[in-house]
Amino acid sequence: MEIDGMLKGILEKLVRIGTVTALDPARRRARVRYDDMDMSSGWLFVLQRYGENIRVMPDGRHTHNITDTYTGGGSASTEPNHDHPDTHVTTYMPRMGERVVVLYLPIFNGDGFVLGGL
């Protein structure tokens, strides 16, 4: 019975939900506040999903920046509603104040990782 209680306590601390309080985008790390535990995390690495394909449907009111050697760059006119096929995420960073899910390793002083936003 005592082992079951210890195991339950460990498992309850593996996955946590908190609020981002600090960001280090260059190192892809964040600090998270857990209000239910009245504590903050140390620096946690933010899990990355390189090359994840997504579909983007803009609102039709944005412009496109042009960067090429032929035109010298600039800004195109506002485009009508259109899709951006083959768009993909290169990195993910949560925003300040965003609620995130954190996974901790089940070892003493184990590191945690921000899995993503809610």
Rosetta constraint file for C-alpha pairs under 8 A:
AtomPair CA 1 CA 5 HARMONIC 6.53 0.50
AtomPair CA 2 CA 6 HARMONIC 6.37 0.50
AtomPair CA 3 CA 7 HARMONIC 6.04 0.50
AtomPair CA 4 CA 8 HARMONIC 6.08 0.50
AtomPair CA 5 CA 9 HARMONIC 6.24 0.50
AtomPair CA 6 CA 10 HARMONIC 6.33 0.50
AtomPair CA 7 CA 11 HARMONIC 6.17 0.50
AtomPair CA 8 CA 12 HARMONIC 6.12 0.50
AtomPair CA 9 CA 13 HARMONIC 6.68 0.50
AtomPair CA 10 CA 14 HARMONIC 6.67 0.50
AtomPair CA 10 CA 106 HARMONIC 6.93 0.50
AtomPair CA 11 CA 15 HARMONIC 7.69 0.50
AtomPair CA 11 CA 106 HARMONIC 7.78 0.50
AtomPair CA 13 CA 104 HARMONIC 7.40 0.50
AtomPair CA 14 CA 103 HARMONIC 5.58 0.50
AtomPair CA 14 CA 104 HARMONIC 4.79 0.50
AtomPair CA 14 CA 105 HARMONIC 6.60 0.50
AtomPair CA 14 CA 106 HARMONIC 6.45 0.50
AtomPair CA 15 CA 101 HARMONIC 7.01 0.50
AtomPair CA 15 CA 102 HARMONIC 5.66 0.50
AtomPair CA 15 CA 103 HARMONIC 4.65 0.50
AtomPair CA 15 CA 104 HARMONIC 6.36 0.50
AtomPair CA 16 CA 34 HARMONIC 7.75 0.50
AtomPair CA 16 CA 101 HARMONIC 5.86 0.50
AtomPair CA 16 CA 102 HARMONIC 5.15 0.50
AtomPair CA 16 CA 103 HARMONIC 6.55 0.50
AtomPair CA 17 CA 34 HARMONIC 6.83 0.50
AtomPair CA 17 CA 99 HARMONIC 6.83 0.50
AtomPair CA 17 CA 100 HARMONIC 5.70 0.50
AtomPair CA 17 CA 101 HARMONIC 4.72 0.50
AtomPair CA 17 CA 102 HARMONIC 6.14 0.50
AtomPair CA 18 CA 32 HARMONIC 5.72 0.50
AtomPair CA 18 CA 33 HARMONIC 5.30 0.50
AtomPair CA 18 CA 34 HARMONIC 4.67 0.50
AtomPair CA 18 CA 35 HARMONIC 7.03 0.50
AtomPair CA 18 CA 99 HARMONIC 5.47 0.50
AtomPair CA 18 CA 100 HARMONIC 5.60 0.50
AtomPair CA 18 CA 101 HARMONIC 6.74 0.50
AtomPair CA 18 CA 102 HARMONIC 7.60 0.50
AtomPair CA 19 CA 32 HARMONIC 5.26 0.50
AtomPair CA 19 CA 33 HARMONIC 5.15 0.50
AtomPair CA 19 CA 34 HARMONIC 6.73 0.50
AtomPair CA 19 CA 96 HARMONIC 7.87 0.50
AtomPair CA 19 CA 97 HARMONIC 5.52 0.50
AtomPair CA 19 CA 98 HARMONIC 5.52 0.50
AtomPair CA 19 CA 99 HARMONIC 4.44 0.50
AtomPair CA 19 CA 100 HARMONIC 6.14 0.50
AtomPair CA 20 CA 30 HARMONIC 6.66 0.50
AtomPair CA 20 CA 31 HARMONIC 5.82 0.50
AtomPair CA 20 CA 32 HARMONIC 4.46 0.50
AtomPair CA 20 CA 33 HARMONIC 6.35 0.50
AtomPair CA 20 CA 94 HARMONIC 7.43 0.50
AtomPair CA 20 CA 95 HARMONIC 7.04 0.50
AtomPair CA 20 CA 96 HARMONIC 5.28 0.50
AtomPair CA 20 CA 97 HARMONIC 5.01 0.50
AtomPair CA 20 CA 98 HARMONIC 5.53 0.50
AtomPair CA 20 CA 99 HARMONIC 6.47 0.50
AtomPair CA 20 CA 100 HARMONIC 7.09 0.50
AtomPair CA 21 CA 30 HARMONIC 7.49 0.50
AtomPair CA 21 CA 31 HARMONIC 5.63 0.50
AtomPair CA 21 CA 32 HARMONIC 5.54 0.50
AtomPair CA 21 CA 33 HARMONIC 6.39 0.50
AtomPair CA 21 CA 96 HARMONIC 5.87 0.50
AtomPair CA 21 CA 97 HARMONIC 6.20 0.50
AtomPair CA 22 CA 30 HARMONIC 5.59 0.50
AtomPair CA 22 CA 31 HARMONIC 5.05 0.50
AtomPair CA 22 CA 32 HARMONIC 7.26 0.50
AtomPair CA 22 CA 96 HARMONIC 6.59 0.50
AtomPair CA 23 CA 28 HARMONIC 7.77 0.50
AtomPair CA 23 CA 29 HARMONIC 6.08 0.50
AtomPair CA 23 CA 30 HARMONIC 4.51 0.50
AtomPair CA 23 CA 31 HARMONIC 6.54 0.50
AtomPair CA 23 CA 95 HARMONIC 7.96 0.50
AtomPair CA 23 CA 96 HARMONIC 7.19 0.50
AtomPair CA 24 CA 28 HARMONIC 5.80 0.50
AtomPair CA 24 CA 29 HARMONIC 5.08 0.50
AtomPair CA 24 CA 30 HARMONIC 6.04 0.50
AtomPair CA 25 CA 29 HARMONIC 6.30 0.50
AtomPair CA 25 CA 30 HARMONIC 8.00 0.50
AtomPair CA 25 CA 93 HARMONIC 6.86 0.50
AtomPair CA 27 CA 45 HARMONIC 7.88 0.50
AtomPair CA 28 CA 45 HARMONIC 5.97 0.50
AtomPair CA 28 CA 46 HARMONIC 5.68 0.50
AtomPair CA 28 CA 93 HARMONIC 6.77 0.50
AtomPair CA 29 CA 43 HARMONIC 5.95 0.50
AtomPair CA 29 CA 44 HARMONIC 5.22 0.50
AtomPair CA 29 CA 45 HARMONIC 4.36 0.50
AtomPair CA 29 CA 46 HARMONIC 5.43 0.50
AtomPair CA 30 CA 43 HARMONIC 5.51 0.50
AtomPair CA 30 CA 44 HARMONIC 5.30 0.50
AtomPair CA 30 CA 45 HARMONIC 6.51 0.50
AtomPair CA 30 CA 46 HARMONIC 6.79 0.50
AtomPair CA 30 CA 114 HARMONIC 7.68 0.50
AtomPair CA 31 CA 40 HARMONIC 7.04 0.50
AtomPair CA 31 CA 41 HARMONIC 5.57 0.50
AtomPair CA 31 CA 42 HARMONIC 5.80 0.50
AtomPair CA 31 CA 43 HARMONIC 5.04 0.50
AtomPair CA 31 CA 44 HARMONIC 6.09 0.50
AtomPair CA 32 CA 40 HARMONIC 5.61 0.50
AtomPair CA 32 CA 41 HARMONIC 5.27 0.50
AtomPair CA 32 CA 42 HARMONIC 7.65 0.50
AtomPair CA 32 CA 44 HARMONIC 8.00 0.50
AtomPair CA 33 CA 38 HARMONIC 7.68 0.50
AtomPair CA 33 CA 39 HARMONIC 6.00 0.50
AtomPair CA 33 CA 40 HARMONIC 4.20 0.50
AtomPair CA 33 CA 41 HARMONIC 6.32 0.50
AtomPair CA 34 CA 38 HARMONIC 5.93 0.50
AtomPair CA 34 CA 39 HARMONIC 5.48 0.50
AtomPair CA 34 CA 40 HARMONIC 5.86 0.50
AtomPair CA 34 CA 41 HARMONIC 7.78 0.50
AtomPair CA 35 CA 39 HARMONIC 6.64 0.50
AtomPair CA 44 CA 111 HARMONIC 7.22 0.50
AtomPair CA 44 CA 112 HARMONIC 5.70 0.50
AtomPair CA 44 CA 113 HARMONIC 5.34 0.50
AtomPair CA 44 CA 114 HARMONIC 6.46 0.50
AtomPair CA 45 CA 112 HARMONIC 7.24 0.50
AtomPair CA 45 CA 113 HARMONIC 5.13 0.50
AtomPair CA 45 CA 114 HARMONIC 6.24 0.50
AtomPair CA 46 CA 92 HARMONIC 7.49 0.50
AtomPair CA 46 CA 93 HARMONIC 6.81 0.50
AtomPair CA 46 CA 113 HARMONIC 5.72 0.50
AtomPair CA 46 CA 114 HARMONIC 4.61 0.50
AtomPair CA 46 CA 115 HARMONIC 6.50 0.50
AtomPair CA 46 CA 116 HARMONIC 7.65 0.50
AtomPair CA 47 CA 92 HARMONIC 7.72 0.50
AtomPair CA 47 CA 113 HARMONIC 6.30 0.50
AtomPair CA 47 CA 114 HARMONIC 5.84 0.50
AtomPair CA 47 CA 115 HARMONIC 5.40 0.50
AtomPair CA 47 CA 116 HARMONIC 7.34 0.50
AtomPair CA 48 CA 91 HARMONIC 6.04 0.50
AtomPair CA 48 CA 92 HARMONIC 6.07 0.50
AtomPair CA 49 CA 89 HARMONIC 7.50 0.50
AtomPair CA 49 CA 90 HARMONIC 7.47 0.50
AtomPair CA 49 CA 91 HARMONIC 6.87 0.50
AtomPair CA 49 CA 92 HARMONIC 7.50 0.50
AtomPair CA 50 CA 89 HARMONIC 6.44 0.50
AtomPair CA 50 CA 90 HARMONIC 5.20 0.50
AtomPair CA 50 CA 91 HARMONIC 6.28 0.50
AtomPair CA 51 CA 88 HARMONIC 5.53 0.50
AtomPair CA 51 CA 89 HARMONIC 5.65 0.50
AtomPair CA 51 CA 90 HARMONIC 5.74 0.50
AtomPair CA 52 CA 88 HARMONIC 5.31 0.50
AtomPair CA 52 CA 89 HARMONIC 5.39 0.50
AtomPair CA 52 CA 90 HARMONIC 7.47 0.50
AtomPair CA 53 CA 86 HARMONIC 6.53 0.50
AtomPair CA 53 CA 87 HARMONIC 6.00 0.50
AtomPair CA 53 CA 88 HARMONIC 4.30 0.50
AtomPair CA 53 CA 89 HARMONIC 6.57 0.50
AtomPair CA 54 CA 86 HARMONIC 7.39 0.50
AtomPair CA 54 CA 87 HARMONIC 5.86 0.50
AtomPair CA 54 CA 88 HARMONIC 5.52 0.50
AtomPair CA 54 CA 89 HARMONIC 7.18 0.50
AtomPair CA 55 CA 83 HARMONIC 7.47 0.50
AtomPair CA 55 CA 84 HARMONIC 6.78 0.50
AtomPair CA 55 CA 85 HARMONIC 6.53 0.50
AtomPair CA 55 CA 86 HARMONIC 7.59 0.50
AtomPair CA 55 CA 87 HARMONIC 6.59 0.50
AtomPair CA 56 CA 83 HARMONIC 5.96 0.50
AtomPair CA 56 CA 84 HARMONIC 5.65 0.50
AtomPair CA 56 CA 85 HARMONIC 7.54 0.50
AtomPair CA 56 CA 87 HARMONIC 7.31 0.50
AtomPair CA 57 CA 81 HARMONIC 7.39 0.50
AtomPair CA 57 CA 82 HARMONIC 6.36 0.50
AtomPair CA 57 CA 83 HARMONIC 5.07 0.50
AtomPair CA 57 CA 84 HARMONIC 6.96 0.50
AtomPair CA 58 CA 62 HARMONIC 7.40 0.50
AtomPair CA 58 CA 81 HARMONIC 6.32 0.50
AtomPair CA 58 CA 82 HARMONIC 6.62 0.50
AtomPair CA 58 CA 83 HARMONIC 6.97 0.50
AtomPair CA 59 CA 81 HARMONIC 6.03 0.50
AtomPair CA 60 CA 78 HARMONIC 7.15 0.50
AtomPair CA 60 CA 79 HARMONIC 5.74 0.50
AtomPair CA 60 CA 80 HARMONIC 4.66 0.50
AtomPair CA 60 CA 81 HARMONIC 4.13 0.50
AtomPair CA 60 CA 82 HARMONIC 6.96 0.50
AtomPair CA 61 CA 78 HARMONIC 5.83 0.50
AtomPair CA 61 CA 79 HARMONIC 6.66 0.50
AtomPair CA 61 CA 80 HARMONIC 7.21 0.50
AtomPair CA 61 CA 81 HARMONIC 7.88 0.50
AtomPair CA 62 CA 78 HARMONIC 5.55 0.50
AtomPair CA 62 CA 79 HARMONIC 6.64 0.50
AtomPair CA 63 CA 75 HARMONIC 6.67 0.50
AtomPair CA 63 CA 76 HARMONIC 5.87 0.50
AtomPair CA 63 CA 77 HARMONIC 5.84 0.50
AtomPair CA 63 CA 78 HARMONIC 4.68 0.50
AtomPair CA 63 CA 79 HARMONIC 6.35 0.50
AtomPair CA 64 CA 75 HARMONIC 5.76 0.50
AtomPair CA 64 CA 76 HARMONIC 5.31 0.50
AtomPair CA 64 CA 77 HARMONIC 7.36 0.50
AtomPair CA 64 CA 78 HARMONIC 7.53 0.50
AtomPair CA 64 CA 79 HARMONIC 7.99 0.50
AtomPair CA 65 CA 73 HARMONIC 7.10 0.50
AtomPair CA 65 CA 74 HARMONIC 5.74 0.50
AtomPair CA 65 CA 75 HARMONIC 4.44 0.50
AtomPair CA 65 CA 76 HARMONIC 6.22 0.50
AtomPair CA 66 CA 71 HARMONIC 7.94 0.50
AtomPair CA 66 CA 72 HARMONIC 7.99 0.50
AtomPair CA 66 CA 73 HARMONIC 4.63 0.50
AtomPair CA 66 CA 74 HARMONIC 5.16 0.50
AtomPair CA 66 CA 75 HARMONIC 5.73 0.50
AtomPair CA 66 CA 76 HARMONIC 6.86 0.50
AtomPair CA 67 CA 71 HARMONIC 7.67 0.50
AtomPair CA 67 CA 72 HARMONIC 6.57 0.50
AtomPair CA 67 CA 73 HARMONIC 4.15 0.50
AtomPair CA 67 CA 74 HARMONIC 6.75 0.50
AtomPair CA 68 CA 72 HARMONIC 5.80 0.50
AtomPair CA 68 CA 73 HARMONIC 5.62 0.50
AtomPair CA 69 CA 73 HARMONIC 7.27 0.50
AtomPair CA 94 CA 98 HARMONIC 6.41 0.50
AtomPair CA 94 CA 100 HARMONIC 7.75 0.50
AtomPair CA 94 CA 116 HARMONIC 7.28 0.50
AtomPair CA 94 CA 117 HARMONIC 6.59 0.50
AtomPair CA 98 CA 117 HARMONIC 6.71 0.50
AtomPair CA 98 CA 118 HARMONIC 7.73 0.50
AtomPair CA 99 CA 117 HARMONIC 5.78 0.50
AtomPair CA 99 CA 118 HARMONIC 5.69 0.50
AtomPair CA 100 CA 114 HARMONIC 6.75 0.50
AtomPair CA 100 CA 115 HARMONIC 7.25 0.50
AtomPair CA 100 CA 116 HARMONIC 5.55 0.50
AtomPair CA 100 CA 117 HARMONIC 4.18 0.50
AtomPair CA 100 CA 118 HARMONIC 5.55 0.50
AtomPair CA 101 CA 114 HARMONIC 5.98 0.50
AtomPair CA 101 CA 115 HARMONIC 5.58 0.50
AtomPair CA 101 CA 116 HARMONIC 5.76 0.50
AtomPair CA 101 CA 117 HARMONIC 6.27 0.50
AtomPair CA 101 CA 118 HARMONIC 7.02 0.50
AtomPair CA 102 CA 112 HARMONIC 6.48 0.50
AtomPair CA 102 CA 113 HARMONIC 5.51 0.50
AtomPair CA 102 CA 114 HARMONIC 4.49 0.50
AtomPair CA 102 CA 115 HARMONIC 5.64 0.50
AtomPair CA 102 CA 116 HARMONIC 7.68 0.50
AtomPair CA 103 CA 112 HARMONIC 5.39 0.50
AtomPair CA 103 CA 113 HARMONIC 5.36 0.50
AtomPair CA 103 CA 114 HARMONIC 6.57 0.50
AtomPair CA 103 CA 115 HARMONIC 6.80 0.50
AtomPair CA 104 CA 110 HARMONIC 6.34 0.50
AtomPair CA 104 CA 111 HARMONIC 5.84 0.50
AtomPair CA 104 CA 112 HARMONIC 3.98 0.50
AtomPair CA 104 CA 113 HARMONIC 6.44 0.50
AtomPair CA 105 CA 110 HARMONIC 4.98 0.50
AtomPair CA 105 CA 111 HARMONIC 5.87 0.50
AtomPair CA 105 CA 112 HARMONIC 6.17 0.50
AtomPair CA 106 CA 110 HARMONIC 6.37 0.50
